[in-house]
Amino acid sequence: MKASIPLTNRKRVVIIGGGFGGIKLAKSLRKSPFQVVLLDKNNFHTFQPLLYQVATGGLEPDSVAFPLRKIFRGQDNFVFRIAEVHHISAEAKEIDTSIGCIDYDYLVLATGSASHFFGMDQVEKHSFGLKDVAEAVDLRSLVLQNFERALLEKDPEVRSRLMQFVVVGGGPTGVEMAGALAELKRHVLPNDYPELDLRQMEVHLIEAGPQVLGAMSEQSQKNGKKALEKMGVHLWMNTFVEDYDGEKVKTKDGPIFETYVVLWAAGIKGSVPSGIEAEHVGPGYRIRVDSFNSVVGLTDVYALGDVAYMETEPYPKGHPQVAPVAIQQAANLAKNLIAAEKSKQTKPFSYFDKGSMATVGRNKAVVDFKGFHLKGIFAWLAWMFVHLLFLIGFRNKLIVLMNWVYSYFTYDKGSRIIIRPFYRTRYKKPKMDLELKK
């Protein structure tokens, strides 16, 4: 069965994925001679860098999500469909999806990445990643539920476990999440739960390497570590997680952490669609592409962003899996597709590194840019400005800014709402009940 896509005489570019790369490519092809078809399993774009604030009650989900159709309003050559991709047949130039088969002239894979659990099925089953809105909302609900349960729990060991939080991975996501939880402990939860002894609440950050923020400069690593320690986060360096059963985190030759909440930020892997064979996949489950983002060994198939693995002299292990890479690759690919259609010369991709940054908490952030290193309030303001700049939609920018200003002056986070009790089947339900015990 063919999917319902408008017929046209134009060549068709199908983009799978409505992330930073997919959106930038579709927008860059606005005035091109192509029909642009965007497929995504959701009808909205998610601003993933701020999901940790949704998970800790700083922002509502709709602040970091924006309808895809609204982004492309008025773009005549654009078609959007909600669809799950089942299989790609590169030889037939056909995609099998949940809404039917779709033919293409050019296919662009902008499918992004997923949490990488390195084959640890138990850890994957019981811990949280932070890659989509639903997961962030579920994590927020579980954190709040734990404190509600702690109010009722008479067993001190169980009550302590309910207030233990473990973050695995010392990259920007892990550091930001640990810092946000520490701020909850210091500024918010004492007002919400005056009956609880919040000295029992502990935030643990586990990192397999010798330092947090390993991809940043040595100076930023030291500043980030110092800020986390000052906020009361317990840091465990050179510590490897081996297992998590929903109650206990086991580490290799290290301590055991008893907790119901584990956030996994220790690695990501490319989301490779079915039909892309192993010979086309490189390290980190990323699709091998040449310097033009063309999938090596396939014709008229491209990949960009987190899912693309491009070896270059400056980046022999591939480019960093961050939004600027996806956006720049998409802009270059759009120019090349248009140029190739006009029989003009195409240009290889060259990444302009705009630096890296991470926030630890209120007035605390680190920024690296071209040999310059910022920390403290100026880095924090720069971090806020850049994230507002990348957010899609004026309404979202305004709401996020207002939330940040409100939180800054009131030391409060206003979105502490349990939308639904969290007992999803892929996670182990804690051995206690929300109901009052008789």
Kinemage of the C-alpha trace (Angstrom):
@kinemage 1
@onewidth
@group {chain A} dominant
@subgroup {mainchain}
@vectorlist {calphas} color= white
{ca met a 1} P 0.000 0.000 0.000
{ca lys a 2} L 1.311 3.420 -0.973
{ca ala a 3} L 1.303 6.197 1.592
{ca ser a 4} L -0.885 9.186 0.888
{ca ile a 5} L 1.682 11.704 -0.360
{ca pro a 6} L 0.745 14.383 -2.935
{ca leu a 7} L 1.885 13.497 -6.447
{ca thr a 8} L 4.299 15.921 -8.067
{ca asn a 9} L 6.672 16.282 -11.004
{ca arg a 10} L 9.398 17.400 -8.617
{ca lys a 11} L 12.052 15.032 -7.359
{ca arg a 12} L 11.280 13.906 -3.820
{ca val a 13} L 13.606 14.328 -0.840
{ca val a 14} L 12.454 12.255 2.114
{ca ile a 15} L 13.851 13.244 5.510
{ca ile a 16} L 13.459 10.849 8.415
{ca gly a 17} L 13.627 12.700 11.723
{ca gly a 18} L 12.355 16.063 12.932
{ca gly a 19} L 15.344 16.993 15.071
{ca phe a 20} L 17.745 19.872 14.596
{ca gly a 21} L 19.235 18.438 11.391
{ca gly a 22} L 15.981 17.369 9.783
{ca ile a 23} L 14.323 20.736 10.415
{ca lys a 24} L 17.298 22.729 9.165
{ca leu a 25} L 17.499 20.665 5.969
{ca ala a 26} L 13.774 20.961 5.234
{ca lys a 27} L 13.823 24.727 5.818
{ca ser a 28} L 16.950 25.150 3.685
{ca leu a 29} L 15.170 23.418 0.797
{ca arg a 30} L 12.247 25.874 0.948
{ca lys a 31} L 13.018 27.427 -2.457
{ca ser a 32} L 14.498 24.307 -4.015
{ca pro a 33} L 13.119 22.339 -6.984
{ca phe a 34} L 12.336 19.376 -4.706
{ca gln a 35} L 9.294 18.061 -2.930
{ca val a 36} L 10.357 17.762 0.722
{ca val a 37} L 8.710 15.009 2.786
{ca leu a 38} L 9.472 14.918 6.513
{ca leu a 39} L 8.663 11.816 8.571
{ca asp a 40} L 8.684 11.624 12.356
{ca lys a 41} L 6.963 9.488 14.984
{ca asn a 42} L 5.859 12.669 16.779
{ca asn a 43} L 4.166 15.791 15.461
{ca phe a 44} L 6.560 18.036 17.363
{ca his a 45} L 10.238 18.904 17.625
{ca thr a 46} L 11.847 18.350 21.041
{ca phe a 47} L 14.529 20.670 22.375
{ca gln a 48} L 16.488 17.928 24.117
{ca pro a 49} L 19.086 20.140 25.886
{ca leu a 50} L 16.374 21.378 28.277
{ca leu a 51} L 14.674 18.057 29.010
{ca tyr a 52} L 16.502 17.842 32.323
{ca gln a 53} L 14.625 20.977 33.422
{ca val a 54} L 11.324 19.290 32.580
{ca ala a 55} L 12.431 16.268 34.608
{ca thr a 56} L 13.222 18.439 37.657
{ca gly a 57} L 10.146 20.666 37.496
{ca gly a 58} L 11.775 23.782 36.079
{ca leu a 59} L 9.821 23.792 32.812
{ca glu a 60} L 6.586 22.362 31.461
{ca pro a 61} L 6.849 19.884 28.546
{ca asp a 62} L 5.256 22.251 26.026
{ca ser a 63} L 8.048 24.758 26.700
{ca val a 64} L 10.584 22.474 25.020
{ca ala a 65} L 8.340 21.089 22.256
{ca phe a 66} L 7.104 22.836 19.121
{ca pro a 67} L 4.634 21.581 16.457
{ca leu a 68} L 6.450 20.568 13.294
{ca arg a 69} L 3.640 21.697 10.998
{ca lys a 70} L 3.778 25.190 12.494
{ca ile a 71} L 7.502 25.448 11.732
{ca phe a 72} L 6.866 24.908 8.017
{ca arg a 73} L 3.664 26.875 7.678
{ca gly a 74} L 3.635 28.493 4.218
{ca gln a 75} L 6.343 26.249 2.728
{ca asp a 76} L 4.599 25.053 -0.436
{ca asn a 77} L 6.987 22.223 -1.293
{ca phe a 78} L 6.774 20.642 2.178
{ca val a 79} L 4.799 17.582 3.320
{ca phe a 80} L 4.764 16.178 6.850
{ca arg a 81} L 3.526 12.781 7.995
{ca ile a 82} L 3.539 11.094 11.381
{ca ala a 83} L 5.001 7.682 10.666
{ca glu a 84} L 7.118 4.880 12.097
{ca val a 85} L 9.784 3.666 9.676
{ca his a 86} L 9.771 -0.123 9.440
{ca his a 87} L 12.347 -0.782 6.736
{ca ile a 88} L 14.397 0.998 4.088
{ca ser a 89} L 15.058 -0.605 0.713
{ca ala a 90} L 17.897 1.392 -0.817
{ca glu a 91} L 17.911 -0.620 -4.047
{ca ala a 92} L 14.218 -0.021 -4.694
{ca lys a 93} L 14.410 3.542 -3.295
{ca glu a 94} L 11.447 2.763 -1.100
{ca ile a 95} L 10.609 3.165 2.597
{ca asp a 96} L 8.169 0.845 4.344
{ca thr a 97} L 6.356 2.816 7.058
{ca ser a 98} L 3.375 2.531 9.355
{ca ile a 99} L 1.328 4.626 6.883
{ca gly a 100} L 2.408 2.727 3.773
{ca cys a 101} L 5.290 2.680 1.303
{ca ile a 102} L 6.973 5.921 0.256
{ca asp a 103} L 9.187 6.286 -2.813
{ca tyr a 104} L 12.084 8.712 -2.827
{ca asp a 105} L 14.677 10.196 -5.130
{ca tyr a 106} L 16.906 11.242 -2.255
{ca leu a 107} L 16.736 9.909 1.288
{ca val a 108} L 18.190 11.720 4.297
{ca leu a 109} L 18.525 9.936 7.638
{ca ala a 110} L 18.366 12.429 10.497
{ca thr a 111} L 17.202 9.905 13.058
{ca gly a 112} L 19.364 11.176 15.911
{ca ser a 113} L 20.543 9.036 18.795
{ca ala a 114} L 19.321 6.911 21.685
{ca ser a 115} L 20.723 6.084 25.109
{ca his a 116} L 23.506 3.519 24.906
{ca phe a 117} L 23.454 0.962 27.734
{ca phe a 118} L 26.362 -1.099 26.376
{ca gly a 119} L 24.443 -4.356 26.435
{ca met a 120} L 23.354 -4.097 30.096
{ca asp a 121} L 19.726 -5.159 29.730
{ca gln a 122} L 18.873 -4.813 33.425
{ca val a 123} L 20.187 -1.255 33.524
{ca glu a 124} L 18.243 -0.378 30.387
{ca lys a 125} L 15.073 -1.897 31.805
{ca his a 126} L 15.106 -0.077 35.134
{ca ser a 127} L 16.847 3.256 34.539
{ca phe a 128} L 15.873 6.407 32.673
{ca gly a 129} L 17.435 7.977 29.648
{ca leu a 130} L 16.613 11.569 28.850
{ca lys a 131} L 15.899 11.612 25.122
{ca asp a 132} L 12.197 12.494 24.853
{ca val a 133} L 9.432 14.468 26.552
{ca ala a 134} L 7.526 11.431 27.823
{ca glu a 135} L 10.592 10.098 29.608
{ca ala a 136} L 11.275 13.495 31.204
{ca val a 137} L 7.676 13.729 32.471
{ca asp a 138} L 7.824 10.184 33.833
{ca leu a 139} L 11.082 10.933 35.615
{ca arg a 140} L 9.594 14.074 37.166
{ca ser a 141} L 6.567 12.113 38.356
{ca leu a 142} L 8.711 9.396 39.914
{ca val a 143} L 10.958 11.884 41.727
{ca leu a 144} L 7.936 13.613 43.251
{ca gln a 145} L 6.192 10.326 44.031
{ca asn a 146} L 9.241 9.204 45.971
{ca phe a 147} L 8.964 12.173 48.312
{ca glu a 148} L 5.228 11.628 48.743
{ca arg a 149} L 5.934 7.998 49.649
{ca ala a 150} L 8.747 9.010 51.966
{ca leu a 151} L 6.242 11.003 54.026
{ca leu a 152} L 4.292 7.784 54.688
{ca glu a 153} L 7.160 5.322 55.027
{ca lys a 154} L 8.046 4.173 58.546
{ca asp a 155} L 10.987 1.989 57.586
{ca pro a 156} L 14.051 4.301 57.709
{ca glu a 157} L 15.993 2.210 55.176
{ca val a 158} L 13.223 2.402 52.610
{ca arg a 159} L 12.710 6.107 53.315
{ca ser a 160} L 16.419 6.711 52.749
{ca arg a 161} L 16.339 4.769 49.474
{ca leu a 162} L 13.433 6.910 48.286
{ca met a 163} L 15.588 10.015 48.673
{ca gln a 164} L 18.696 8.672 46.956
{ca phe a 165} L 19.288 9.713 43.334
{ca val a 166} L 21.976 8.346 41.065
{ca val a 167} L 23.100 9.981 37.816
{ca val a 168} L 25.392 7.871 35.643
{ca gly a 169} L 27.617 9.794 33.246
{ca gly a 170} L 29.600 12.970 33.822
{ca gly a 171} L 29.000 14.685 30.487
{ca pro a 172} L 26.914 17.859 30.148
{ca thr a 173} L 23.576 16.027 30.564
{ca gly a 174} L 24.690 14.203 33.701
{ca val a 175} L 26.266 17.303 35.231
{ca glu a 176} L 23.204 19.442 34.502
{ca met a 177} L 20.823 16.835 35.909
{ca ala a 178} L 22.868 16.326 39.073
{ca gly a 179} L 23.094 20.078 39.585
{ca ala a 180} L 19.334 20.495 39.100
{ca leu a 181} L 18.566 17.797 41.678
{ca ala a 182} L 20.975 19.433 44.121
{ca glu a 183} L 19.186 22.748 43.645
{ca leu a 184} L 15.847 21.073 44.357
{ca lys a 185} L 17.276 19.847 47.643
{ca arg a 186} L 18.612 23.249 48.640
{ca his a 187} L 15.899 25.651 47.497
{ca val a 188} L 12.607 23.894 46.727
{ca leu a 189} L 11.967 20.655 48.585
{ca pro a 190} L 12.490 22.062 52.114
{ca asn a 191} L 9.435 24.269 51.537
{ca asp a 192} L 7.348 21.479 49.972
{ca tyr a 193} L 8.278 18.777 52.488
{ca pro a 194} L 9.079 20.427 55.845
{ca glu a 195} L 8.228 17.143 57.604
{ca leu a 196} L 11.092 15.304 55.919
{ca asp a 197} L 14.706 15.385 57.023
{ca leu a 198} L 16.158 16.338 53.645
{ca arg a 199} L 19.657 15.755 54.917
{ca gln a 200} L 18.890 12.147 53.940
{ca met a 201} L 18.522 13.184 50.292
{ca glu a 202} L 21.707 12.501 48.371
{ca val a 203} L 22.649 13.026 44.742
{ca his a 204} L 25.369 10.755 43.386
{ca leu a 205} L 27.129 11.301 40.059
{ca ile a 206} L 28.996 8.253 38.746
{ca glu a 207} L 31.570 8.710 35.980
{ca ala a 208} L 33.731 6.005 34.407
{ca gly a 209} L 36.459 8.484 33.530
{ca pro a 210} L 38.788 10.489 35.766
{ca gln a 211} L 36.862 13.770 35.427
{ca val a 212} L 33.417 15.201 34.744
{ca leu a 213} L 32.897 17.085 31.446
{ca gly a 214} L 35.645 15.006 29.855
{ca ala a 215} L 35.153 16.551 26.398
{ca met a 216} L 35.756 20.067 27.692
{ca ser a 217} L 38.979 21.833 28.697
{ca glu a 218} L 40.880 20.858 31.833
{ca gln a 219} L 40.007 24.207 33.369
{ca ser a 220} L 36.285 23.690 32.766
{ca gln a 221} L 36.504 20.175 34.170
{ca lys a 222} L 38.004 21.481 37.406
{ca asn a 223} L 35.485 24.312 37.640
{ca gly a 224} L 32.575 21.963 36.994
{ca lys a 225} L 33.778 19.488 39.599
{ca lys a 226} L 34.298 22.234 42.179
{ca ala a 227} L 30.809 23.642 41.581
{ca leu a 228} L 29.152 20.221 41.931
{ca glu a 229} L 30.997 19.451 45.142
{ca lys a 230} L 30.047 22.841 46.571
{ca met a 231} L 26.390 22.029 45.845
{ca gly a 232} L 26.669 18.775 47.770
{ca val a 233} L 26.754 16.304 44.860
{ca his a 234} L 28.721 13.156 45.658
{ca leu a 235} L 31.172 12.457 42.825
{ca trp a 236} L 32.418 8.963 42.023
{ca met a 237} L 35.162 9.053 39.391
{ca asn a 238} L 36.717 6.005 37.676
{ca thr a 239} L 33.632 4.043 38.700
{ca phe a 240} L 31.904 1.609 36.341
{ca val a 241} L 28.256 0.597 36.682
{ca glu a 242} L 27.740 -3.123 36.191
{ca asp a 243} L 24.078 -3.663 37.034
{ca tyr a 244} L 20.889 -2.084 38.353
{ca asp a 245} L 17.849 -4.142 39.354
{ca gly a 246} L 15.497 -1.281 40.186
{ca glu a 247} L 16.720 -1.034 43.787
{ca lys a 248} L 20.509 -1.435 43.855
{ca val a 249} L 23.192 -0.022 41.570
{ca lys a 250} L 26.198 -2.332 41.496
{ca thr a 251} L 29.582 -0.970 40.455
{ca lys a 252} L 32.800 -2.715 39.526
{ca asp a 253} L 35.027 -2.908 42.611
{ca gly a 254} L 33.082 -0.025 44.124
{ca pro a 255} L 30.130 0.858 46.347
{ca ile a 256} L 26.532 -0.281 45.961
{ca phe a 257} L 23.909 2.470 45.768
{ca glu a 258} L 20.377 1.760 46.970
{ca thr a 259} L 17.920 3.877 44.994
{ca tyr a 260} L 14.692 3.763 43.024
{ca val a 261} L 15.816 6.458 40.565
{ca val a 262} L 18.749 6.158 38.164
{ca leu a 263} L 19.283 8.555 35.282
{ca trp a 264} L 21.490 7.098 32.561
{ca ala a 265} L 23.594 9.731 30.777
{ca ala a 266} L 26.674 7.590 30.202
{ca gly a 267} L 26.513 7.285 26.457
{ca ile a 268} L 24.471 7.506 23.275
{ca lys a 269} L 24.328 5.510 20.066
{ca gly a 270} L 23.007 6.280 16.627
{ca ser a 271} L 19.393 5.362 15.865
{ca val a 272} L 19.957 3.308 12.727
{ca pro a 273} L 16.782 2.363 10.801
{ca ser a 274} L 16.146 -1.175 9.622
{ca gly a 275} L 17.537 -1.757 6.153
{ca ile a 276} L 20.860 -0.049 6.765
{ca glu a 277} L 23.115 -3.080 6.920
{ca ala a 278} L 26.012 -3.594 9.350
{ca glu a 279} L 28.582 -2.880 6.618
{ca his a 280} L 27.348 0.720 6.523
{ca val a 281} L 27.518 1.204 10.297
{ca gly a 282} L 30.620 2.393 12.121
{ca pro a 283} L 31.622 2.951 15.753
{ca gly a 284} L 28.869 3.992 18.156
{ca tyr a 285} L 26.204 2.513 15.843
{ca arg a 286} L 26.586 5.541 13.578
{ca ile a 287} L 26.158 5.347 9.809
{ca arg a 288} L 29.379 5.794 7.819
{ca val a 289} L 29.247 8.814 5.533
{ca asp a 290} L 31.772 10.559 3.313
{ca ser a 291} L 32.673 14.249 3.529
{ca phe a 292} L 29.449 15.089 1.634
{ca asn a 293} L 27.256 13.190 4.147
{ca ser a 294} L 26.529 10.509 1.556
{ca val a 295} L 26.201 7.037 3.090
{ca val a 296} L 29.227 5.029 2.019
{ca gly a 297} L 28.182 2.230 -0.340
{ca leu a 298} L 24.658 3.497 -1.019
{ca thr a 299} L 23.322 5.730 -3.769
{ca asp a 300} L 21.233 8.836 -3.043
{ca val a 301} L 21.119 8.074 0.682
{ca tyr a 302} L 22.518 10.589 3.170
{ca ala a 303} L 22.870 10.752 6.947
{ca leu a 304} L 23.545 13.713 9.182
{ca gly a 305} L 23.751 14.717 12.826
{ca asp a 306} L 24.081 12.235 15.679
{ca val a 307} L 23.505 9.197 13.470
{ca ala a 308} L 26.274 10.115 10.969
{ca tyr a 309} L 29.879 8.973 11.375
{ca met a 310} L 32.231 11.087 9.271
{ca glu a 311} L 35.967 10.580 9.670
{ca thr a 312} L 38.022 13.705 8.935
{ca glu a 313} L 41.526 14.795 9.860
{ca pro a 314} L 40.344 17.117 12.659
{ca tyr a 315} L 37.779 14.525 13.830
{ca pro a 316} L 39.222 11.027 13.239
{ca lys a 317} L 36.577 9.507 15.564
{ca gly a 318} L 33.655 11.401 14.047
{ca his a 319} L 32.156 14.740 14.944
{ca pro a 320} L 30.678 15.439 18.380
{ca gln a 321} L 27.028 14.462 18.657
{ca val a 322} L 25.709 17.955 19.302
{ca ala a 323} L 23.098 20.177 17.649
{ca pro a 324} L 25.527 22.566 15.851
{ca val a 325} L 27.030 19.662 13.894
{ca ala a 326} L 23.600 18.503 12.703
{ca ile a 327} L 22.548 22.046 11.763
{ca gln a 328} L 25.739 22.805 9.829
{ca gln a 329} L 25.691 19.442 8.026
{ca ala a 330} L 22.056 20.006 7.050
{ca ala a 331} L 22.787 23.468 5.648
{ca asn a 332} L 25.710 22.120 3.614
{ca leu a 333} L 23.743 19.121 2.349
{ca ala a 334} L 20.876 21.359 1.206
{ca lys a 335} L 23.294 23.466 -0.851
{ca asn a 336} L 24.841 20.329 -2.334
{ca leu a 337} L 21.510 18.763 -3.301
{ca ile a 338} L 20.476 21.956 -5.064
{ca ala a 339} L 23.902 22.312 -6.694
{ca ala a 340} L 23.895 18.702 -7.923
{ca glu a 341} L 20.452 19.193 -9.447
{ca lys a 342} L 21.870 22.140 -11.396
{ca ser a 343} L 25.022 20.166 -12.339
{ca lys a 344} L 27.157 22.481 -10.239
{ca gln a 345} L 30.082 21.581 -8.006
{ca thr a 346} L 29.338 20.376 -4.486
{ca lys a 347} L 31.348 21.184 -1.363
{ca pro a 348} L 32.568 18.839 1.372
{ca phe a 349} L 31.440 19.476 4.924
{ca ser a 350} L 33.697 21.441 7.249
{ca tyr a 351} L 32.644 21.894 10.862
{ca phe a 352} L 32.992 25.272 12.542
{ca asp a 353} L 33.270 24.549 16.256
{ca lys a 354} L 31.440 27.255 18.191
{ca gly a 355} L 32.632 25.893 21.510
{ca ser a 356} L 30.971 23.910 24.262
{ca met a 357} L 29.182 24.730 27.488
{ca ala a 358} L 27.415 23.191 30.457
{ca thr a 359} L 25.464 24.618 33.377
{ca val a 360} L 25.792 23.245 36.884
{ca gly a 361} L 23.225 25.391 38.637
{ca arg a 362} L 22.220 28.883 39.590
{ca asn a 363} L 24.965 31.311 38.490
{ca lys a 364} L 27.214 28.310 37.807
{ca ala a 365} L 28.282 27.240 34.316
{ca val a 366} L 31.400 26.610 32.250
{ca val a 367} L 32.062 27.691 28.665
{ca asp a 368} L 34.917 26.852 26.275
{ca phe a 369} L 35.333 28.902 23.106
{ca lys a 370} L 38.461 29.203 20.964
{ca gly a 371} L 40.893 29.080 23.856
{ca phe a 372} L 38.730 31.208 26.138
{ca his a 373} L 37.230 29.759 29.283
{ca leu a 374} L 34.358 31.268 31.244
{ca lys a 375} L 32.876 30.207 34.545
{ca gly a 376} L 30.325 31.508 37.017
{ca ile a 377} L 27.567 33.987 36.277
{ca phe a 378} L 28.920 35.203 32.920
{ca ala a 379} L 29.148 31.632 31.643
{ca trp a 380} L 25.670 30.977 33.026
{ca leu a 381} L 24.231 33.994 31.189
{ca ala a 382} L 25.974 32.889 27.976
{ca trp a 383} L 24.506 29.400 28.401
{ca met a 384} L 20.990 30.848 28.806
{ca phe a 385} L 21.363 33.133 25.786
{ca val a 386} L 22.552 30.335 23.486
{ca his a 387} L 19.765 27.981 24.550
{ca leu a 388} L 17.110 30.640 24.061
{ca leu a 389} L 18.583 31.324 20.624
{ca phe a 390} L 18.267 27.673 19.579
{ca leu a 391} L 14.726 27.232 20.917
{ca ile a 392} L 12.103 27.180 18.174
{ca gly a 393} L 9.163 29.566 18.405
{ca phe a 394} L 8.818 32.989 20.013
{ca arg a 395} L 6.244 31.679 22.508
{ca asn a 396} L 8.622 28.962 23.728
{ca lys a 397} L 11.487 31.441 24.054
{ca leu a 398} L 9.292 33.815 26.053
{ca ile a 399} L 7.877 31.120 28.347
{ca val a 400} L 11.292 29.639 29.078
{ca leu a 401} L 12.773 33.069 29.760
{ca met a 402} L 9.891 33.961 32.098
{ca asn a 403} L 10.305 30.652 33.937
{ca trp a 404} L 14.012 31.263 34.375
{ca val a 405} L 13.484 34.818 35.631
{ca tyr a 406} L 10.773 33.656 38.046
{ca ser a 407} L 12.929 30.810 39.355
{ca tyr a 408} L 15.922 33.091 39.742
{ca phe a 409} L 14.156 35.611 41.961
{ca thr a 410} L 11.938 33.210 43.909
{ca tyr a 411} L 14.263 30.194 44.233
{ca asp a 412} L 11.285 28.140 43.085
{ca lys a 413} L 10.392 25.702 40.313
{ca gly a 414} L 6.725 25.895 39.478
{ca ser a 415} L 6.091 22.652 37.557
{ca arg a 416} L 6.119 20.108 40.375
{ca ile a 417} L 3.098 18.187 39.144
{ca ile a 418} L 2.496 14.437 39.123
{ca ile a 419} L 0.498 14.136 35.919
{ca arg a 420} L 0.080 10.397 36.274
{ca pro a 421} L 1.463 7.850 38.750
{ca phe a 422} L 4.517 6.298 37.179
{ca tyr a 423} L 4.349 2.509 36.942
{ca arg a 424} L 5.368 1.799 33.377
{ca thr a 425} L 5.871 -1.899 32.779
{ca arg a 426} L 9.474 -1.621 31.669
{ca tyr a 427} L 10.433 -0.302 35.113
{ca lys a 428} L 10.237 -2.212 38.358
{ca lys a 429} L 7.583 -0.902 40.732
{ca pro a 430} L 9.035 -0.120 44.183
{ca lys a 431} L 7.989 -2.514 46.912
{ca met a 432} L 5.590 -0.123 48.560
{ca asp a 433} L 2.231 1.441 47.984
{ca leu a 434} L 0.926 4.957 47.526
{ca glu a 435} L -2.078 4.061 49.656
{ca leu a 436} L -2.065 4.885 53.340
{ca lys a 437} L -1.095 1.870 55.393
{ca lys a 438} L -3.638 0.704 57.919
